[in-house]
Amino acid sequence: MKRAIQIGCMCLGSILLASCSQPVHSIEYYKQHEDERKVMLEKCKADPDLVMRDENCRSAANAQFQSGSYTPSKPREW
């Protein structure tokens, strides 16, 4: 009986975690939806580690670059 409850809880937890994820948008999507691209880029700037983990951050950044509306970083002086 305990085993069945544990398996049921694990299945329910897996379903809940899977339903919480965001849909992944393509570069073309972010090119066409500038407002959503700006929101995603601000979210990614707030958490730099998110850029490495989130496909939407990479897609939004690539769309920004490909559209030609990006702001280059300031040159660094060593």
Protein Blocks (a to p, Z undefined) as FASTA:
>chain_A
ZZmmmmmmmmmmmmmmmmmpccdddfklmmmmmmlmmmmmmmmmmmmmlmmmmmklmmmm
mmmmmnopaccdddddZZ
